[in-house]
Amino acid sequence: MHEQLSFRVFRWIVLVPLTLFVVVPLWVMVTSALKPLKDVQGPFQWWPQNVTIQPFIDIWSTVPLAKYFTNSLVVSVSATLLSVIIAIFASYALSRYRFRGRGAFSGVVLATQMFPGVLFLLPLFIIFVNMDRTLGVSFFYQTQIGLIVTYLTFTLPFSIWMLAGYMDGIPRDLDEAARVDGTTAVGALLRIIVPAARPGILAVAVYSFITAWGEILFASVLTNSDTRTLSIGLQAYATEVNVYWNQIMAASLVVSVPVLVGFMLLQRYLVAGLTAGAVK
């Protein structure tokens, strides 16, 4: 009884500060988005006195937010689809087949997660610029294609590693039964393994999308005014004349909606996929 009471006290001591740490910034963001600019720039108030939704309307005209939103959506969805498709086939090969260089490949995949992304920025920049110079057309540098390829460099290794661990937990008898019925290896993968690995696949998809959606380092260097994504476009609300803090908060809430909705819908699959993929 004493241990249960101690655990409850400890739980509240830990949960209350963590909850405040998360909720307070969100409350400030929401209330700031519902205030006129003069109220945001004035003395801070926890509760807005003049509530208005005008910042949510103005965010679309102050900067081309719709274009930035579209660019982020195209890049994030494309990077996610490619990452999932490639990871499915690569992880299936790692999980089911024994081939020369398998251990080295697995080691390289894991080793890429040891290095910070900034180390790859300059090499990718040089590669893209020289490839475009050779091709005579801007195909990779400051294009959506180049940004998609860039995001694959750090979402794909983790996706392969996690899906390979998840597929290791799927019984091989399912593959053998499908092969006995005359199904090819690719057919067994698509008809048997993929449905069984759905939680892991969805977890990889959520991870890839969130990573691409909020990335800012590579997007700040490898994009221009036409291919700029949301993470860079939000900076346009800060001009030389003024900083539209209420619109920045409103735009931040709007651009968080796709990630929040996707996470809420796929939460149970995400937890199951991460848990199973982390244990071999």
C-alpha positions, 0 to 999 in steps of 0.5 A: 500500500505504501509503495502504491502511494509512493508511486502515485506521488512520484507519478504526479511529481513527474507528470505535472511539470511535463504537462505544463512544459507541453501545454503552456507553450501551446496555450501561448501560441493559440492565444497569440494567434487570436490576438490583434498584432498590437496586443501581441506586441504589448504587455503579455496577457495570458487571456486575450482581451480582443479575440479575433480570427483575422490572423488566420485569414491574413496568413494567406495574403501576407505571404504565399502560404498556400504555395509553401504548403503545397511545396511541403505537401508534395515533397513530404508525400513523395519522400514518404512514398519512395522511402516506404516502397524502397524500404519494403523491398530492402528490408525484405531482402535483409530479413529473408535472404543471406547474401554476400555483403549483407552484414556490411550493408546493415552496418552501413545503414546503421552507421549513417544514423551516427552522423549529424545531417549538417555533414551531408549538406555541403557534399549534396550541394556540390553533387547537385550543382555539378550534376545540373551543370553537366545536364545543362538544366536545373534538375536537382539544385533548388528543385523539389526533386533534389529536396526529395532525394535529400530527405531520402538520404536520412529517412531511408536508412532508419526505415530499412533498419526498422522494417527489417527488424519488424519483418524478422518477427513475421514467421517464415512459414508464411513465405514458404506456404505462399511459395508452395502455392505457386506464388513468387517471392515478390508475390509473397511479399506483396500479398502476405508480408506487407499486410502482416507488416502494416503497423511497421510500414505505417510507423515508417511512413509517419516517421518519414513524413514528419521528418520531411515536413519539419526539416529546415536545414536542407530546405534553407539551402536547396530551395528558392522562392518557387520551391520554398517549403513551410519551414522556410516560408514561415520566416517571411512573416518577419520583415524589415518593417515589422514582425507579424507575431500573431500571424506566425502563431496562426500559421504554425497552428495551421501547418501543424494540422496535417501532422497532428491529424495523421499522428492521431489516426495512426497512433496505435499503428505507430506505437506497435510498429516502433515497439516491434521494430526496435526488438529483434 
